[in-house]
Amino acid sequence: MKLTASEFTKWPNKAITLLGMSGIGKTTIANKLPKSKWFHYSGDYRIGTKYLEEPILDNIKERAMEVSFLKIF
């Protein structure tokens, strides 16, 4: 569905979807919207924490074991 700027501003309930790779600025843009009128849901964060939690933690543990002070006896 394509709307003009005028049509969009007349709608009582507005929603937009920002799609892009991590680090592109989706959250920065979302944070500029008035919090009283807009809801922000970060898909990158949810996807990352749900599907990548274990590999991320495994990587952190592996890197920590490279530091002799952090090794468990």
Phi and psi in degrees as GROMACS dihedral restraints (atoms count N, CA, C in turn):
[ dihedral_restraints ]
;  ai    aj    ak    al  type     phi  dphi    fc
    3     4     5     6     1  -111.5    20    10
    4     5     6     7     1   131.4    20    10
    6     7     8     9     1  -123.3    20    10
    7     8     9    10     1   152.9    20    10
    9    10    11    12     1   -81.0    20    10
   10    11    12    13     1   165.8    20    10
   12    13    14    15     1   -59.8    20    10
   13    14    15    16     1   -39.0    20    10
   15    16    17    18     1   -64.5    20    10
   16    17    18    19     1   -45.0    20    10
   18    19    20    21     1   -63.4    20    10
   19    20    21    22     1   -40.6    20    10
   21    22    23    24     1   -63.9    20    10
   22    23    24    25     1   -43.7    20    10
   24    25    26    27     1   -68.1    20    10
   25    26    27    28     1   -22.4    20    10
   27    28    29    30     1   -81.1    20    10
   28    29    30    31     1   -19.1    20    10
   30    31    32    33     1   -67.0    20    10
   31    32    33    34     1   136.1    20    10
   33    34    35    36     1   -71.5    20    10
   34    35    36    37     1   -34.5    20    10
   36    37    38    39     1  -118.3    20    10
   37    38    39    40     1   120.0    20    10
   39    40    41    42     1  -114.5    20    10
   40    41    42    43     1   147.5    20    10
   42    43    44    45     1  -146.8    20    10
   43    44    45    46     1   141.7    20    10
   45    46    47    48     1  -133.9    20    10
   46    47    48    49     1   155.5    20    10
   48    49    50    51     1  -121.6    20    10
   49    50    51    52     1   125.7    20    10
   51    52    53    54     1  -106.5    20    10
   52    53    54    55     1   117.6    20    10
   54    55    56    57     1  -113.8    20    10
   55    56    57    58     1   138.5    20    10
   57    58    59    60     1   175.3    20    10
   58    59    60    61     1   165.3    20    10
   60    61    62    63     1   -69.2    20    10
   61    62    63    64     1   163.3    20    10
   63    64    65    66     1   -58.3    20    10
   64    65    66    67     1   138.4    20    10
   66    67    68    69     1    86.0    20    10
   67    68    69    70     1     2.6    20    10
   69    70    71    72     1   -80.6    20    10
   70    71    72    73     1   -20.0    20    10
   72    73    74    75     1   114.5    20    10
   73    74    75    76     1    17.0    20    10
   75    76    77    78     1   -61.0    20    10
   76    77    78    79     1   -45.6    20    10
   78    79    80    81     1   -68.5    20    10
   79    80    81    82     1   -36.6    20    10
   81    82    83    84     1   -59.8    20    10
   82    83    84    85     1   -45.3    20    10
   84    85    86    87     1   -64.8    20    10
   85    86    87    88     1   -45.5    20    10
   87    88    89    90     1   -60.3    20    10
   88    89    90    91     1   -37.0    20    10
   90    91    92    93     1   -70.4    20    10
   91    92    93    94     1   -15.0    20    10
   93    94    95    96     1   -83.5    20    10
   94    95    96    97     1   -13.1    20    10
   96    97    98    99     1   -79.9    20    10
   97    98    99   100     1   145.2    20    10
   99   100   101   102     1   -63.1    20    10
  100   101   102   103     1   123.0    20    10
  102   103   104   105     1   -63.9    20    10
  103   104   105   106     1   -23.7    20    10
  105   106   107   108     1   -73.3    20    10
  106   107   108   109     1   -18.2    20    10
  108   109   110   111     1  -119.2    20    10
  109   110   111   112     1   -10.6    20    10
  111   112   113   114     1  -128.1    20    10
  112   113   114   115     1   145.8    20    10
  114   115   116   117     1  -111.2    20    10
  115   116   117   118     1   131.4    20    10
  117   118   119   120     1  -114.0    20    10
  118   119   120   121     1   126.2    20    10
  120   121   122   123     1  -126.0    20    10
  121   122   123   124     1   120.2    20    10
  123   124   125   126     1   -91.3    20    10
  124   125   126   127     1   107.8    20    10
  126   127   128   129     1   -68.7    20    10
  127   128   129   130     1   -38.5    20    10
  129   130   131   132     1   -56.6    20    10
  130   131   132   133     1   -46.9    20    10
  132   133   134   135     1   -62.9    20    10
  133   134   135   136     1   -45.4    20    10
  135   136   137   138     1   -64.8    20    10
  136   137   138   139     1   -44.6    20    10
  138   139   140   141     1   -64.1    20    10
  139   140   141   142     1   -46.4    20    10
  141   142   143   144     1   -60.2    20    10
  142   143   144   145     1   -45.0    20    10
  144   145   146   147     1   -75.5    20    10
  145   146   147   148     1   -29.1    20    10
  147   148   149   150     1   -78.5    20    10
  148   149   150   151     1   -48.6    20    10
  150   151   152   153     1   -96.0    20    10
  151   152   153   154     1   -18.4    20    10
  153   154   155   156     1  -114.8    20    10
  154   155   156   157     1     3.5    20    10
  156   157   158   159     1   -55.4    20    10
  157   158   159   160     1   -51.1    20    10
  159   160   161   162     1   -64.6    20    10
  160   161   162   163     1   -48.6    20    10
  162   163   164   165     1   -60.8    20    10
  163   164   165   166     1   -35.9    20    10
  165   166   167   168     1   -66.1    20    10
  166   167   168   169     1   -47.2    20    10
  168   169   170   171     1   -64.1    20    10
  169   170   171   172     1   -38.8    20    10
  171   172   173   174     1   -61.0    20    10
  172   173   174   175     1   -41.3    20    10
  174   175   176   177     1   -65.3    20    10
  175   176   177   178     1   -42.2    20    10
  177   178   179   180     1   -61.5    20    10
  178   179   180   181     1   -45.3    20    10
  180   181   182   183     1   -63.1    20    10
  181   182   183   184     1   -41.5    20    10
  183   184   185   186     1   -62.5    20    10
  184   185   186   187     1   -43.9    20    10
  186   187   188   189     1   -66.7    20    10
  187   188   189   190     1   -38.2    20    10
  189   190   191   192     1   -64.7    20    10
  190   191   192   193     1   -35.1    20    10
  192   193   194   195     1   -70.0    20    10
  193   194   195   196     1   -14.5    20    10
  195   196   197   198     1   -77.5    20    10
  196   197   198   199     1   -14.2    20    10
  198   199   200   201     1   -98.1    20    10
  199   200   201   202     1   114.1    20    10
  201   202   203   204     1   -58.0    20    10
  202   203   204   205     1   -35.3    20    10
  204   205   206   207     1   -62.3    20    10
  205   206   207   208     1   -30.2    20    10
  207   208   209   210     1   -92.1    20    10
  208   209   210   211     1    -7.6    20    10
  210   211   212   213     1   -66.8    20    10
  211   212   213   214     1   139.5    20    10
  213   214   215   216     1   -90.5    20    10
  214   215   216   217     1   135.0    20    10
